[in-house]
């Protein structure tokens, strides 16, 4: 007799570390990582899922402050290796750098057609009032969700936190205290979890599931974030822009992309772009879009060869630059790619 196995949804849970899997050291009071089996013991609800849930854990688990490109590559390798065996992936990750990892993965997993959901918590999962259980359980449900034709409902890298599913490369950590730790200021949530999980289908990326997922592993980290402020000194800017090996700068400007008009400032930027350094303009404001042509103070930047980061987050622009630089593109090619949305990371300005 042939027994036909039911087609259970399947999710691979990748535990990297972070508060969600931490426990208080009774002597020092500091939070320390514990292992994945202990995490599962604290979420017996996982057994009630009618899903095939497998896990992979980083050994040792890491605080996400120690996250780096080599570990993003490790995550991509795990996903690539298991891609055909699972419907979706949930990554448990510390909140501190979760937005960077989500952004990086969105570029590294080309033609992604399955959900990759990052989540974590503000309180460890063993604590009575933890937000971790809810975040983990709903993330698993989203990672397994499929349309009737078998394609994934959310074929994107996302962050799920405090009832909201956000596009990963649009997300920023905004709260070190409250449960609503993340915000996507310039793109609305892809889903909201209440009694039901309400998906906003028109906001979710449309993908071609027939294209094979193509993993990328290379990064070049010769980039710098330079925040301007009233009183910033010429020598400081000069030193930053002449950092040996520097390939790209994220210039954090005022308002809609404005910066001082002083000749020394514009000359230093022009000199840097002439040397092939890519400079991307991102606003210090969390909401809204860089529009350099709006004020004279922005126009000078355009003349100096600075390009717009539109309404992208710093985490997104930083990881996109490192990703493009890793592919050894010329400054001109990088500038072109920065003006093209690869996977919904910025809003196209109205013409
Ligand atoms: N320091 C922790 C981490 O990012 C904080 C957290 O998980 O919320 O790993």
py3Dmol code that shows the C-alpha trace and the ligand (Angstrom):
import py3Dmol

protein = """\
ATOM      1  CA  UNK A   1       0.000   0.000   0.000  1.00  0.00           C
ATOM      2  CA  UNK A   2       1.312   3.449  -0.907  1.00  0.00           C
ATOM      3  CA  UNK A   3       1.035   5.970   1.903  1.00  0.00           C
ATOM      4  CA  UNK A   4       0.799   9.503   0.579  1.00  0.00           C
ATOM      5  CA  UNK A   5       2.502  11.901   2.978  1.00  0.00           C
ATOM      6  CA  UNK A   6       0.439  15.066   3.556  1.00  0.00           C
ATOM      7  CA  UNK A   7       2.146  18.121   2.139  1.00  0.00           C
ATOM      8  CA  UNK A   8       2.912  19.958   5.368  1.00  0.00           C
ATOM      9  CA  UNK A   9       4.156  23.532   5.103  1.00  0.00           C
ATOM     10  CA  UNK A  10       7.832  23.612   5.918  1.00  0.00           C
ATOM     11  CA  UNK A  11       9.920  26.335   7.536  1.00  0.00           C
ATOM     12  CA  UNK A  12      13.622  26.507   8.340  1.00  0.00           C
ATOM     13  CA  UNK A  13      14.299  28.456  11.518  1.00  0.00           C
ATOM     14  CA  UNK A  14      17.769  29.973  11.646  1.00  0.00           C
ATOM     15  CA  UNK A  15      18.808  31.111  15.083  1.00  0.00           C
ATOM     16  CA  UNK A  16      21.659  33.630  15.002  1.00  0.00           C
ATOM     17  CA  UNK A  17      21.282  34.989  18.556  1.00  0.00           C
ATOM     18  CA  UNK A  18      19.981  38.215  20.066  1.00  0.00           C
ATOM     19  CA  UNK A  19      17.783  39.007  23.045  1.00  0.00           C
ATOM     20  CA  UNK A  20      15.079  36.562  21.962  1.00  0.00           C
ATOM     21  CA  UNK A  21      17.345  33.660  22.933  1.00  0.00           C
ATOM     22  CA  UNK A  22      19.082  35.179  25.930  1.00  0.00           C
ATOM     23  CA  UNK A  23      18.957  34.453  29.623  1.00  0.00           C
ATOM     24  CA  UNK A  24      20.045  36.558  32.587  1.00  0.00           C
ATOM     25  CA  UNK A  25      23.364  35.611  34.164  1.00  0.00           C
ATOM     26  CA  UNK A  26      22.429  35.356  37.862  1.00  0.00           C
ATOM     27  CA  UNK A  27      25.826  36.697  38.971  1.00  0.00           C
ATOM     28  CA  UNK A  28      26.362  39.660  36.656  1.00  0.00           C
ATOM     29  CA  UNK A  29      22.754  40.380  35.676  1.00  0.00           C
ATOM     30  CA  UNK A  30      23.921  40.687  32.034  1.00  0.00           C
ATOM     31  CA  UNK A  31      22.023  38.942  29.249  1.00  0.00           C
ATOM     32  CA  UNK A  32      23.855  35.951  27.736  1.00  0.00           C
ATOM     33  CA  UNK A  33      22.906  33.698  24.828  1.00  0.00           C
ATOM     34  CA  UNK A  34      21.472  30.254  25.418  1.00  0.00           C
ATOM     35  CA  UNK A  35      21.051  27.457  22.902  1.00  0.00           C
ATOM     36  CA  UNK A  36      18.259  26.664  20.504  1.00  0.00           C
ATOM     37  CA  UNK A  37      16.931  23.632  22.413  1.00  0.00           C
ATOM     38  CA  UNK A  38      16.367  25.861  25.429  1.00  0.00           C
ATOM     39  CA  UNK A  39      14.597  28.316  23.151  1.00  0.00           C
ATOM     40  CA  UNK A  40      12.252  25.590  21.939  1.00  0.00           C
ATOM     41  CA  UNK A  41      11.556  24.503  25.524  1.00  0.00           C
ATOM     42  CA  UNK A  42      10.334  28.022  26.162  1.00  0.00           C
ATOM     43  CA  UNK A  43       7.976  27.979  23.175  1.00  0.00           C
ATOM     44  CA  UNK A  44       6.057  24.692  23.477  1.00  0.00           C
ATOM     45  CA  UNK A  45       3.513  26.241  21.086  1.00  0.00           C
ATOM     46  CA  UNK A  46       5.924  25.426  18.242  1.00  0.00           C
ATOM     47  CA  UNK A  47       4.919  21.777  18.550  1.00  0.00           C
ATOM     48  CA  UNK A  48       1.291  22.707  17.885  1.00  0.00           C
ATOM     49  CA  UNK A  49       2.078  23.912  14.363  1.00  0.00           C
ATOM     50  CA  UNK A  50       1.051  21.444  11.722  1.00  0.00           C
ATOM     51  CA  UNK A  51       4.304  22.321   9.965  1.00  0.00           C
ATOM     52  CA  UNK A  52       7.642  20.690   9.411  1.00  0.00           C
ATOM     53  CA  UNK A  53       9.947  23.037  11.299  1.00  0.00           C
ATOM     54  CA  UNK A  54      13.681  22.409  11.159  1.00  0.00           C
ATOM     55  CA  UNK A  55      16.346  24.551  12.710  1.00  0.00           C
ATOM     56  CA  UNK A  56      19.906  25.670  12.284  1.00  0.00           C
ATOM     57  CA  UNK A  57      21.737  27.542  14.978  1.00  0.00           C
ATOM     58  CA  UNK A  58      24.816  29.718  14.967  1.00  0.00           C
ATOM     59  CA  UNK A  59      27.357  28.293  17.405  1.00  0.00           C
ATOM     60  CA  UNK A  60      27.928  30.250  19.480  1.00  0.00           C
ATOM     61  CA  UNK A  61      24.883  32.494  19.038  1.00  0.00           C
ATOM     62  CA  UNK A  62      25.924  36.106  18.584  1.00  0.00           C
ATOM     63  CA  UNK A  63      24.740  39.454  19.813  1.00  0.00           C
ATOM     64  CA  UNK A  64      23.816  41.218  16.590  1.00  0.00           C
ATOM     65  CA  UNK A  65      26.328  43.991  17.344  1.00  0.00           C
ATOM     66  CA  UNK A  66      28.862  41.417  16.125  1.00  0.00           C
ATOM     67  CA  UNK A  67      27.027  40.863  12.820  1.00  0.00           C
ATOM     68  CA  UNK A  68      29.181  41.380   9.733  1.00  0.00           C
ATOM     69  CA  UNK A  69      29.232  40.647   5.979  1.00  0.00           C
ATOM     70  CA  UNK A  70      30.873  37.226   6.448  1.00  0.00           C
ATOM     71  CA  UNK A  71      27.884  36.202   8.580  1.00  0.00           C
ATOM     72  CA  UNK A  72      25.434  37.577   5.995  1.00  0.00           C
ATOM     73  CA  UNK A  73      27.209  35.317   3.519  1.00  0.00           C
ATOM     74  CA  UNK A  74      26.779  32.412   5.942  1.00  0.00           C
ATOM     75  CA  UNK A  75      23.026  33.116   6.137  1.00  0.00           C
ATOM     76  CA  UNK A  76      22.778  33.243   2.350  1.00  0.00           C
ATOM     77  CA  UNK A  77      24.672  29.964   2.096  1.00  0.00           C
ATOM     78  CA  UNK A  78      22.268  28.269   4.543  1.00  0.00           C
ATOM     79  CA  UNK A  79      19.230  29.595   2.658  1.00  0.00           C
ATOM     80  CA  UNK A  80      20.677  28.652  -0.726  1.00  0.00           C
ATOM     81  CA  UNK A  81      21.596  25.153   0.420  1.00  0.00           C
ATOM     82  CA  UNK A  82      18.081  24.555   1.836  1.00  0.00           C
ATOM     83  CA  UNK A  83      16.153  26.605  -0.700  1.00  0.00           C
ATOM     84  CA  UNK A  84      14.290  23.770  -2.426  1.00  0.00           C
ATOM     85  CA  UNK A  85      13.498  21.899   0.793  1.00  0.00           C
ATOM     86  CA  UNK A  86      11.491  24.608   2.580  1.00  0.00           C
ATOM     87  CA  UNK A  87       8.549  26.906   1.857  1.00  0.00           C
ATOM     88  CA  UNK A  88      10.062  29.747   3.842  1.00  0.00           C
ATOM     89  CA  UNK A  89      12.765  30.853   6.246  1.00  0.00           C
ATOM     90  CA  UNK A  90      12.623  32.592   9.630  1.00  0.00           C
ATOM     91  CA  UNK A  91      15.789  34.186  10.965  1.00  0.00           C
ATOM     92  CA  UNK A  92      15.962  34.916  14.688  1.00  0.00           C
ATOM     93  CA  UNK A  93      18.277  37.877  15.011  1.00  0.00           C
ATOM     94  CA  UNK A  94      19.197  40.558  17.521  1.00  0.00           C
ATOM     95  CA  UNK A  95      17.308  43.766  16.939  1.00  0.00           C
ATOM     96  CA  UNK A  96      20.334  46.088  16.974  1.00  0.00           C
ATOM     97  CA  UNK A  97      21.520  45.317  13.449  1.00  0.00           C
ATOM     98  CA  UNK A  98      18.490  43.463  12.113  1.00  0.00           C
ATOM     99  CA  UNK A  99      17.697  46.234   9.620  1.00  0.00           C
ATOM    100  CA  UNK A 100      21.233  46.013   8.171  1.00  0.00           C
ATOM    101  CA  UNK A 101      20.990  42.227   7.778  1.00  0.00           C
ATOM    102  CA  UNK A 102      17.532  42.444   6.217  1.00  0.00           C
ATOM    103  CA  UNK A 103      18.768  45.058   3.737  1.00  0.00           C
ATOM    104  CA  UNK A 104      21.895  43.084   2.863  1.00  0.00           C
ATOM    105  CA  UNK A 105      19.973  39.836   2.334  1.00  0.00           C
ATOM    106  CA  UNK A 106      17.447  41.575   0.073  1.00  0.00           C
ATOM    107  CA  UNK A 107      20.292  42.296  -2.379  1.00  0.00           C
ATOM    108  CA  UNK A 108      22.177  39.031  -1.878  1.00  0.00           C
ATOM    109  CA  UNK A 109      19.181  36.769  -2.611  1.00  0.00           C
ATOM    110  CA  UNK A 110      18.497  37.653  -6.241  1.00  0.00           C
ATOM    111  CA  UNK A 111      15.188  36.350  -7.690  1.00  0.00           C
ATOM    112  CA  UNK A 112      13.985  35.394  -4.226  1.00  0.00           C
ATOM    113  CA  UNK A 113      10.543  33.790  -4.504  1.00  0.00           C
ATOM    114  CA  UNK A 114      10.165  32.514  -0.930  1.00  0.00           C
ATOM    115  CA  UNK A 115       9.686  34.406   2.344  1.00  0.00           C
ATOM    116  CA  UNK A 116      12.725  35.226   4.469  1.00  0.00           C
ATOM    117  CA  UNK A 117      11.353  36.717   7.686  1.00  0.00           C
ATOM    118  CA  UNK A 118      13.651  38.221  10.316  1.00  0.00           C
ATOM    119  CA  UNK A 119      12.390  38.610  13.830  1.00  0.00           C
ATOM    120  CA  UNK A 120      13.605  38.884  17.409  1.00  0.00           C
ATOM    121  CA  UNK A 121      12.382  40.461  20.603  1.00  0.00           C
ATOM    122  CA  UNK A 122      12.962  43.180  23.139  1.00  0.00           C
ATOM    123  CA  UNK A 123      12.531  40.789  26.087  1.00  0.00           C
ATOM    124  CA  UNK A 124      14.102  37.304  26.223  1.00  0.00           C
ATOM    125  CA  UNK A 125      11.730  34.481  25.389  1.00  0.00           C
ATOM    126  CA  UNK A 126      11.985  33.012  28.903  1.00  0.00           C
ATOM    127  CA  UNK A 127      10.618  36.202  30.470  1.00  0.00           C
ATOM    128  CA  UNK A 128       6.902  36.155  31.293  1.00  0.00           C
ATOM    129  CA  UNK A 129       6.056  39.354  29.399  1.00  0.00           C
ATOM    130  CA  UNK A 130       8.190  38.449  26.375  1.00  0.00           C
ATOM    131  CA  UNK A 131       7.263  39.789  22.958  1.00  0.00           C
ATOM    132  CA  UNK A 132       9.377  37.007  21.430  1.00  0.00           C
ATOM    133  CA  UNK A 133       6.752  34.248  21.353  1.00  0.00           C
ATOM    134  CA  UNK A 134       4.235  36.246  19.397  1.00  0.00           C
ATOM    135  CA  UNK A 135       6.901  37.526  16.991  1.00  0.00           C
ATOM    136  CA  UNK A 136       8.268  34.033  16.401  1.00  0.00           C
ATOM    137  CA  UNK A 137       4.934  32.254  15.982  1.00  0.00           C
ATOM    138  CA  UNK A 138       3.475  34.798  13.558  1.00  0.00           C
ATOM    139  CA  UNK A 139       6.733  34.934  11.577  1.00  0.00           C
ATOM    140  CA  UNK A 140       6.565  31.169  11.078  1.00  0.00           C
ATOM    141  CA  UNK A 141       2.974  31.453   9.872  1.00  0.00           C
ATOM    142  CA  UNK A 142       3.920  34.189   7.384  1.00  0.00           C
ATOM    143  CA  UNK A 143       6.956  32.229   6.170  1.00  0.00           C
ATOM    144  CA  UNK A 144       4.692  29.279   5.356  1.00  0.00           C
ATOM    145  CA  UNK A 145       1.825  31.252   3.762  1.00  0.00           C
ATOM    146  CA  UNK A 146       1.083  30.331   0.145  1.00  0.00           C
ATOM    147  CA  UNK A 147      -1.437  31.316  -2.508  1.00  0.00           C
ATOM    148  CA  UNK A 148      -3.760  28.585  -3.816  1.00  0.00           C
ATOM    149  CA  UNK A 149      -1.400  28.142  -6.796  1.00  0.00           C
ATOM    150  CA  UNK A 150       1.421  27.235  -4.411  1.00  0.00           C
ATOM    151  CA  UNK A 151       3.432  30.452  -4.745  1.00  0.00           C
ATOM    152  CA  UNK A 152       4.550  32.314  -1.616  1.00  0.00           C
ATOM    153  CA  UNK A 153       2.362  35.148  -0.340  1.00  0.00           C
ATOM    154  CA  UNK A 154       5.407  37.203   0.706  1.00  0.00           C
ATOM    155  CA  UNK A 155       8.367  36.405  -1.570  1.00  0.00           C
ATOM    156  CA  UNK A 156      10.573  39.016   0.098  1.00  0.00           C
ATOM    157  CA  UNK A 157      13.077  39.616   2.873  1.00  0.00           C
ATOM    158  CA  UNK A 158      10.995  41.159   5.675  1.00  0.00           C
ATOM    159  CA  UNK A 159      11.118  42.075   9.324  1.00  0.00           C
ATOM    160  CA  UNK A 160       8.158  41.028  11.449  1.00  0.00           C
ATOM    161  CA  UNK A 161       7.882  42.841  14.753  1.00  0.00           C
ATOM    162  CA  UNK A 162       5.048  43.890  17.050  1.00  0.00           C
ATOM    163  CA  UNK A 163       2.248  42.889  14.641  1.00  0.00           C
ATOM    164  CA  UNK A 164       3.711  44.472  11.544  1.00  0.00           C
ATOM    165  CA  UNK A 165       5.356  42.881   8.549  1.00  0.00           C
ATOM    166  CA  UNK A 166       7.762  45.410   7.032  1.00  0.00           C
ATOM    167  CA  UNK A 167       9.883  45.283   3.892  1.00  0.00           C
ATOM    168  CA  UNK A 168      13.334  44.514   5.291  1.00  0.00           C
ATOM    169  CA  UNK A 169      15.284  47.057   3.269  1.00  0.00           C
ATOM    170  CA  UNK A 170      12.859  49.850   4.276  1.00  0.00           C
ATOM    171  CA  UNK A 171      13.146  49.250   7.992  1.00  0.00           C
ATOM    172  CA  UNK A 172      15.014  51.030  10.803  1.00  0.00           C
ATOM    173  CA  UNK A 173      15.298  50.284  14.503  1.00  0.00           C
ATOM    174  CA  UNK A 174      13.729  53.222  16.299  1.00  0.00           C
ATOM    175  CA  UNK A 175      13.097  52.119  19.849  1.00  0.00           C
ATOM    176  CA  UNK A 176      15.488  50.622  22.409  1.00  0.00           C
ATOM    177  CA  UNK A 177      12.742  50.235  25.012  1.00  0.00           C
ATOM    178  CA  UNK A 178       9.255  49.658  23.575  1.00  0.00           C
ATOM    179  CA  UNK A 179       8.002  46.524  21.845  1.00  0.00           C
ATOM    180  CA  UNK A 180       7.447  48.455  18.601  1.00  0.00           C
ATOM    181  CA  UNK A 181      11.175  48.526  17.873  1.00  0.00           C
ATOM    182  CA  UNK A 182      11.014  48.968  14.094  1.00  0.00           C
ATOM    183  CA  UNK A 183       9.537  51.436  11.678  1.00  0.00           C
ATOM    184  CA  UNK A 184       9.333  51.662   7.917  1.00  0.00           C
ATOM    185  CA  UNK A 185       8.857  55.398   7.454  1.00  0.00           C
ATOM    186  CA  UNK A 186       8.697  55.540   3.694  1.00  0.00           C
ATOM    187  CA  UNK A 187       6.848  52.351   2.763  1.00  0.00           C
ATOM    188  CA  UNK A 188       3.675  51.028   4.403  1.00  0.00           C
ATOM    189  CA  UNK A 189       3.518  47.584   6.097  1.00  0.00           C
ATOM    190  CA  UNK A 190       3.135  44.519   3.879  1.00  0.00           C
ATOM    191  CA  UNK A 191       0.839  42.912   6.442  1.00  0.00           C
ATOM    192  CA  UNK A 192      -0.639  43.514   9.867  1.00  0.00           C
ATOM    193  CA  UNK A 193      -1.322  40.761  12.369  1.00  0.00           C
ATOM    194  CA  UNK A 194      -4.504  41.079  14.393  1.00  0.00           C
ATOM    195  CA  UNK A 195      -7.086  38.343  14.778  1.00  0.00           C
ATOM    196  CA  UNK A 196      -6.164  37.525  11.187  1.00  0.00           C
ATOM    197  CA  UNK A 197      -2.993  38.300   9.305  1.00  0.00           C
ATOM    198  CA  UNK A 198      -4.098  40.951   6.839  1.00  0.00           C
ATOM    199  CA  UNK A 199      -1.833  40.983   3.785  1.00  0.00           C
ATOM    200  CA  UNK A 200      -1.598  44.090   1.600  1.00  0.00           C
ATOM    201  CA  UNK A 201      -1.122  42.215  -1.650  1.00  0.00           C
ATOM    202  CA  UNK A 202      -0.588  45.272  -3.845  1.00  0.00           C
ATOM    203  CA  UNK A 203       2.408  46.364  -1.714  1.00  0.00           C
ATOM    204  CA  UNK A 204       4.210  43.033  -1.941  1.00  0.00           C
ATOM    205  CA  UNK A 205       6.873  42.526  -4.646  1.00  0.00           C
ATOM    206  CA  UNK A 206       5.706  40.581  -7.700  1.00  0.00           C
ATOM    207  CA  UNK A 207       8.284  37.964  -8.609  1.00  0.00           C
ATOM    208  CA  UNK A 208       8.738  35.224 -11.161  1.00  0.00           C
ATOM    209  CA  UNK A 209       9.007  31.959  -9.190  1.00  0.00           C
ATOM    210  CA  UNK A 210      10.334  30.196 -12.281  1.00  0.00           C
ATOM    211  CA  UNK A 211      13.607  32.142 -12.142  1.00  0.00           C
ATOM    212  CA  UNK A 212      16.222  30.315 -10.070  1.00  0.00           C
ATOM    213  CA  UNK A 213      17.299  32.086  -6.888  1.00  0.00           C
ATOM    214  CA  UNK A 214      20.789  33.417  -7.417  1.00  0.00           C
ATOM    215  CA  UNK A 215      22.867  33.924  -4.255  1.00  0.00           C
ATOM    216  CA  UNK A 216      25.535  36.616  -3.981  1.00  0.00           C
ATOM    217  CA  UNK A 217      28.315  36.602  -1.430  1.00  0.00           C
ATOM    218  CA  UNK A 218      30.640  39.500  -2.178  1.00  0.00           C
ATOM    219  CA  UNK A 219      30.968  42.782  -0.317  1.00  0.00           C
ATOM    220  CA  UNK A 220      33.437  45.634  -0.224  1.00  0.00           C
ATOM    221  CA  UNK A 221      33.234  47.539   3.045  1.00  0.00           C
ATOM    222  CA  UNK A 222      35.304  50.586   2.055  1.00  0.00           C
ATOM    223  CA  UNK A 223      32.395  52.918   2.766  1.00  0.00           C
ATOM    224  CA  UNK A 224      31.756  55.661   5.293  1.00  0.00           C
ATOM    225  CA  UNK A 225      28.696  57.435   6.691  1.00  0.00           C
ATOM    226  CA  UNK A 226      29.338  61.166   7.087  1.00  0.00           C
ATOM    227  CA  UNK A 227      26.740  63.167   8.992  1.00  0.00           C
ATOM    228  CA  UNK A 228      26.969  66.923   8.484  1.00  0.00           C
ATOM    229  CA  UNK A 229      26.216  69.378  11.308  1.00  0.00           C
ATOM    230  CA  UNK A 230      26.427  73.128  11.820  1.00  0.00           C
ATOM    231  CA  UNK A 231      30.097  73.880  12.528  1.00  0.00           C
ATOM    232  CA  UNK A 232      31.554  70.826  10.770  1.00  0.00           C
ATOM    233  CA  UNK A 233      35.223  71.574  10.062  1.00  0.00           C
ATOM    234  CA  UNK A 234      37.086  71.524   6.778  1.00  0.00           C
ATOM    235  CA  UNK A 235      39.885  69.378   8.177  1.00  0.00           C
ATOM    236  CA  UNK A 236      37.394  66.770   9.402  1.00  0.00           C
ATOM    237  CA  UNK A 237      35.692  66.487   6.014  1.00  0.00           C
ATOM    238  CA  UNK A 238      39.064  66.450   4.243  1.00  0.00           C
ATOM    239  CA  UNK A 239      40.345  63.634   6.474  1.00  0.00           C
ATOM    240  CA  UNK A 240      37.201  61.562   5.952  1.00  0.00           C
ATOM    241  CA  UNK A 241      37.151  61.976   2.180  1.00  0.00           C
ATOM    242  CA  UNK A 242      40.855  61.120   1.949  1.00  0.00           C
ATOM    243  CA  UNK A 243      40.545  57.891   3.928  1.00  0.00           C
ATOM    244  CA  UNK A 244      42.858  55.420   2.146  1.00  0.00           C
ATOM    245  CA  UNK A 245      40.896  52.964  -0.019  1.00  0.00           C
ATOM    246  CA  UNK A 246      37.593  54.810   0.402  1.00  0.00           C
ATOM    247  CA  UNK A 247      35.138  53.913  -2.367  1.00  0.00           C
ATOM    248  CA  UNK A 248      31.795  55.409  -1.299  1.00  0.00           C
ATOM    249  CA  UNK A 249      30.304  57.912   1.135  1.00  0.00           C
ATOM    250  CA  UNK A 250      26.794  58.197   2.499  1.00  0.00           C
ATOM    251  CA  UNK A 251      26.333  61.894   3.105  1.00  0.00           C
ATOM    252  CA  UNK A 252      23.656  62.527   5.720  1.00  0.00           C
ATOM    253  CA  UNK A 253      22.289  65.937   4.857  1.00  0.00           C
ATOM    254  CA  UNK A 254      19.549  68.225   6.153  1.00  0.00           C
ATOM    255  CA  UNK A 255      15.873  68.174   5.151  1.00  0.00           C
ATOM    256  CA  UNK A 256      15.284  67.395   1.505  1.00  0.00           C
ATOM    257  CA  UNK A 257      19.010  66.858   0.884  1.00  0.00           C
ATOM    258  CA  UNK A 258      20.626  70.196   1.712  1.00  0.00           C
ATOM    259  CA  UNK A 259      24.165  70.927   2.870  1.00  0.00           C
ATOM    260  CA  UNK A 260      26.436  73.950   3.535  1.00  0.00           C
ATOM    261  CA  UNK A 261      27.258  75.997   0.433  1.00  0.00           C
ATOM    262  CA  UNK A 262      30.783  76.894   1.565  1.00  0.00           C
ATOM    263  CA  UNK A 263      33.257  76.636  -1.308  1.00  0.00           C
ATOM    264  CA  UNK A 264      35.674  74.373   0.624  1.00  0.00           C
ATOM    265  CA  UNK A 265      32.885  71.881   1.265  1.00  0.00           C
ATOM    266  CA  UNK A 266      31.711  71.677  -2.344  1.00  0.00           C
ATOM    267  CA  UNK A 267      35.331  71.577  -3.589  1.00  0.00           C
ATOM    268  CA  UNK A 268      36.168  68.646  -1.314  1.00  0.00           C
ATOM    269  CA  UNK A 269      33.081  66.726  -2.517  1.00  0.00           C
ATOM    270  CA  UNK A 270      33.864  67.511  -6.168  1.00  0.00           C
ATOM    271  CA  UNK A 271      37.450  66.373  -5.696  1.00  0.00           C
ATOM    272  CA  UNK A 272      36.225  63.099  -4.134  1.00  0.00           C
ATOM    273  CA  UNK A 273      33.740  62.336  -6.933  1.00  0.00           C
ATOM    274  CA  UNK A 274      36.466  63.188  -9.499  1.00  0.00           C
ATOM    275  CA  UNK A 275      38.620  60.536  -7.804  1.00  0.00           C
ATOM    276  CA  UNK A 276      35.822  57.979  -8.392  1.00  0.00           C
ATOM    277  CA  UNK A 277      34.338  58.017  -4.886  1.00  0.00           C
ATOM    278  CA  UNK A 278      30.566  57.542  -5.076  1.00  0.00           C
ATOM    279  CA  UNK A 279      28.723  59.966  -2.777  1.00  0.00           C
ATOM    280  CA  UNK A 280      25.060  59.269  -1.998  1.00  0.00           C
ATOM    281  CA  UNK A 281      22.822  61.885  -0.412  1.00  0.00           C
ATOM    282  CA  UNK A 282      20.515  60.658   2.376  1.00  0.00           C
ATOM    283  CA  UNK A 283      18.489  62.953   4.594  1.00  0.00           C
ATOM    284  CA  UNK A 284      18.864  63.144   8.354  1.00  0.00           C
ATOM    285  CA  UNK A 285      15.052  63.227   8.391  1.00  0.00           C
ATOM    286  CA  UNK A 286      13.540  59.745   8.639  1.00  0.00           C
ATOM    287  CA  UNK A 287      10.495  60.555   6.524  1.00  0.00           C
ATOM    288  CA  UNK A 288      10.442  62.005   3.022  1.00  0.00           C
ATOM    289  CA  UNK A 289      12.636  62.090  -0.020  1.00  0.00           C
ATOM    290  CA  UNK A 290      15.917  63.741  -1.026  1.00  0.00           C
ATOM    291  CA  UNK A 291      15.234  66.299  -3.766  1.00  0.00           C
ATOM    292  CA  UNK A 292      18.484  68.069  -4.513  1.00  0.00           C
ATOM    293  CA  UNK A 293      16.997  70.350  -7.155  1.00  0.00           C
ATOM    294  CA  UNK A 294      14.547  71.884  -4.664  1.00  0.00           C
ATOM    295  CA  UNK A 295      16.899  74.376  -2.943  1.00  0.00           C
ATOM    296  CA  UNK A 296      20.115  76.022  -4.046  1.00  0.00           C
ATOM    297  CA  UNK A 297      21.869  74.320  -1.120  1.00  0.00           C
ATOM    298  CA  UNK A 298      21.014  70.978  -2.708  1.00  0.00           C
ATOM    299  CA  UNK A 299      21.822  72.028  -6.273  1.00  0.00           C
ATOM    300  CA  UNK A 300      25.476  72.579  -5.301  1.00  0.00           C
ATOM    301  CA  UNK A 301      25.655  68.949  -4.287  1.00  0.00           C
ATOM    302  CA  UNK A 302      24.307  67.833  -7.667  1.00  0.00           C
ATOM    303  CA  UNK A 303      27.005  69.934  -9.338  1.00  0.00           C
ATOM    304  CA  UNK A 304      29.609  68.250  -7.147  1.00  0.00           C
ATOM    305  CA  UNK A 305      28.528  64.851  -8.531  1.00  0.00           C
ATOM    306  CA  UNK A 306      26.585  63.731  -5.453  1.00  0.00           C
ATOM    307  CA  UNK A 307      23.743  61.332  -6.292  1.00  0.00           C
ATOM    308  CA  UNK A 308      20.375  60.952  -4.586  1.00  0.00           C
ATOM    309  CA  UNK A 309      19.521  58.172  -2.172  1.00  0.00           C
ATOM    310  CA  UNK A 310      15.847  59.173  -2.570  1.00  0.00           C
ATOM    311  CA  UNK A 311      13.849  57.924   0.439  1.00  0.00           C
ATOM    312  CA  UNK A 312      16.015  54.884   1.220  1.00  0.00           C
ATOM    313  CA  UNK A 313      17.242  54.157   4.730  1.00  0.00           C
ATOM    314  CA  UNK A 314      20.894  54.461   5.713  1.00  0.00           C
ATOM    315  CA  UNK A 315      21.014  50.712   6.379  1.00  0.00           C
ATOM    316  CA  UNK A 316      19.772  50.069   2.860  1.00  0.00           C
ATOM    317  CA  UNK A 317      22.111  52.488   1.078  1.00  0.00           C
ATOM    318  CA  UNK A 318      25.104  51.269   3.071  1.00  0.00           C
ATOM    319  CA  UNK A 319      24.532  47.585   2.293  1.00  0.00           C
ATOM    320  CA  UNK A 320      23.611  48.278  -1.334  1.00  0.00           C
ATOM    321  CA  UNK A 321      26.839  50.221  -1.849  1.00  0.00           C
ATOM    322  CA  UNK A 322      28.916  47.488  -0.203  1.00  0.00           C
ATOM    323  CA  UNK A 323      27.137  44.892  -2.357  1.00  0.00           C
ATOM    324  CA  UNK A 324      27.689  46.809  -5.628  1.00  0.00           C
ATOM    325  CA  UNK A 325      31.300  47.630  -4.756  1.00  0.00           C
ATOM    326  CA  UNK A 326      31.872  43.944  -4.057  1.00  0.00           C
ATOM    327  CA  UNK A 327      30.890  43.210  -7.650  1.00  0.00           C
ATOM    328  CA  UNK A 328      33.735  45.427  -8.823  1.00  0.00           C
ATOM    329  CA  UNK A 329      31.479  47.750 -10.804  1.00  0.00           C
ATOM    330  CA  UNK A 330      32.913  51.043 -12.030  1.00  0.00           C
ATOM    331  CA  UNK A 331      31.850  54.262 -10.210  1.00  0.00           C
ATOM    332  CA  UNK A 332      29.637  55.048 -13.184  1.00  0.00           C
ATOM    333  CA  UNK A 333      27.939  51.627 -13.040  1.00  0.00           C
ATOM    334  CA  UNK A 334      27.468  51.948  -9.298  1.00  0.00           C
ATOM    335  CA  UNK A 335      25.859  55.359  -9.730  1.00  0.00           C
ATOM    336  CA  UNK A 336      23.463  53.863 -12.299  1.00  0.00           C
ATOM    337  CA  UNK A 337      22.569  50.940 -10.045  1.00  0.00           C
ATOM    338  CA  UNK A 338      22.013  53.287  -7.097  1.00  0.00           C
ATOM    339  CA  UNK A 339      19.415  55.120  -9.179  1.00  0.00           C
ATOM    340  CA  UNK A 340      17.596  51.854  -9.941  1.00  0.00           C
ATOM    341  CA  UNK A 341      15.399  50.130  -7.393  1.00  0.00           C
ATOM    342  CA  UNK A 342      16.549  46.492  -7.331  1.00  0.00           C
ATOM    343  CA  UNK A 343      13.902  45.085  -4.980  1.00  0.00           C
ATOM    344  CA  UNK A 344      11.692  47.939  -3.825  1.00  0.00           C
ATOM    345  CA  UNK A 345      14.291  49.646  -1.633  1.00  0.00           C
ATOM    346  CA  UNK A 346      13.281  53.219  -2.552  1.00  0.00           C
ATOM    347  CA  UNK A 347      10.337  55.062  -4.048  1.00  0.00           C
ATOM    348  CA  UNK A 348      10.706  56.291  -7.591  1.00  0.00           C
ATOM    349  CA  UNK A 349      10.309  60.082  -7.522  1.00  0.00           C
ATOM    350  CA  UNK A 350       7.410  61.468  -9.592  1.00  0.00           C
ATOM    351  CA  UNK A 351       8.734  62.938 -12.858  1.00  0.00           C
TER     352      UNK A 351
END
"""
ligand_1 = """\
9
LIG
N 21.950 43.471 21.697
C 20.862 42.639 21.204
C 21.219 42.220 19.791
O 21.046 42.989 18.888
C 19.585 43.387 21.261
C 18.378 42.627 20.787
O 18.410 41.495 20.382
O 17.298 43.209 20.844
O 21.662 41.131 19.598
"""
view = py3Dmol.view(width=600, height=400)
view.addModel(protein, "pdb")
view.setStyle({"model": 0}, {"cartoon": {"style": "trace"}})
view.addModel(ligand_1, "xyz")
view.setStyle({"model": 1}, {"stick": {}})
view.zoomTo()
view.show()
